[in-house]
Amino acid sequence: MKFSWWNFIGTQWSRPLPVAHEDLFGQTVVVLGANTGLGLDAAKHFARMKPGKLVLACRSRSKGEEALTAIRQETGYERGEVWVVDLADFTSVSRFAEKFDAEEARLDILMANAACEMATYEFTGDEYETTVQVNHFSTALVSLLLLPKMVSTSKLGNSTRKPRIVVVTSAFHHLYQFDARALTKKSVLAYVSGPEHCNPAEQFIGARVYCLTKLLNVFFARALVSRLPMIGAPVIVTLVEPGYCYSSLRRNLIGLQSLFNPVWQFLLARSTEVGSRQLICAALGFNDDEVQGQYIDTFAISEVADYVLERRDLEDRLWWSSMYWDITILKLTAPRRSLT
């Protein structure tokens, strides 16, 4: 599918559907980035469905507790918990997954929602560009680390639906393609996270890197889906575009971007509550076989960018590159995890 700004504007102004609703009794739901924006509103919707447990996975415990208090007050739901995970820290991601595996019996829905968009070129403590690490590497890592728990959940046989991983991407994945130089590199992912790509001539373009990470989300989810049958994993993976929403995601913008963003928001943005309905649709809507590996936009199954469909070779290459980095990350963090 080719991207059209007119189509994008039309979907922004389209009438949203009511939020999907399902009885989640006895099920466990994890929402990454649940303390604000889309994640918080999605968590509120889940809370109204009374799951057995709702985990708000947040970088800040204090902000997570504030969000949990708001959820309790608005929904009356009392089985929510705040768990700390910092996607800008691979050790934190690994600890989170280890704790979940040790303490929880099941995982029915993983909402991989957390994301950032930086205004300046910044490295994490793991020495990756922050947007790439948070939006792609850690999203992939936490999904893979929690996958075995979801596989075991599917064998419990007390749900009408297979466990789902929902990867929150963006229509802006249409706007990025790898340049020829990137494709000549031994590791495409190492290159796109480095200064030559992210900060050419010391001119960091945060929106460009953000679009890159949303494309990586799409490639990752599709590659994962194609490999699930090989390991007999009865887990559903979906992609969702929540739309352009009023959000703290763009809080780091500076310069002209910070001036124009309020105008764009006024003209086009949805509330995060409306955007979160799309997340719920991807988590609960459609039958399993119909939605496996699909991209949800405007409450319907849509088509990803033509670039994705045409570059299966790149999908495989990025998958193996991601696996290399994720395995390396696990090896590097294992000694530190064992000491805590």
Secondary structure, DSSP 8 states (H G I E B T S, - for coil): ----HHHHHHHHHS----------TT-EEEEETTTSHHHHHHHHHHHHT--SEEEEEES-HHHHHHHHHHHHHHH----EEEEE--TT-HHHHHHHHHHHHHH-S---EEEE------SS--B-TTSSBHHHIIIIIHHHHHHHHHHHHHHHHHTS---SS--EEEEE--GGGGG----HHHHTSS-HHHHHTSHHHHSGGG---HHHHHHHHHHHHHHHHHHHHHHGGGGT---EEEEEE--SB--GGGTT--HHHHHHHHHHHHHH-B-HHHHHHHHHHHHHSS-HHHHTT-EEETTEEE---HHHHH-HHHHHHHHHHHHHHHHHHHHHHHHHHHT-
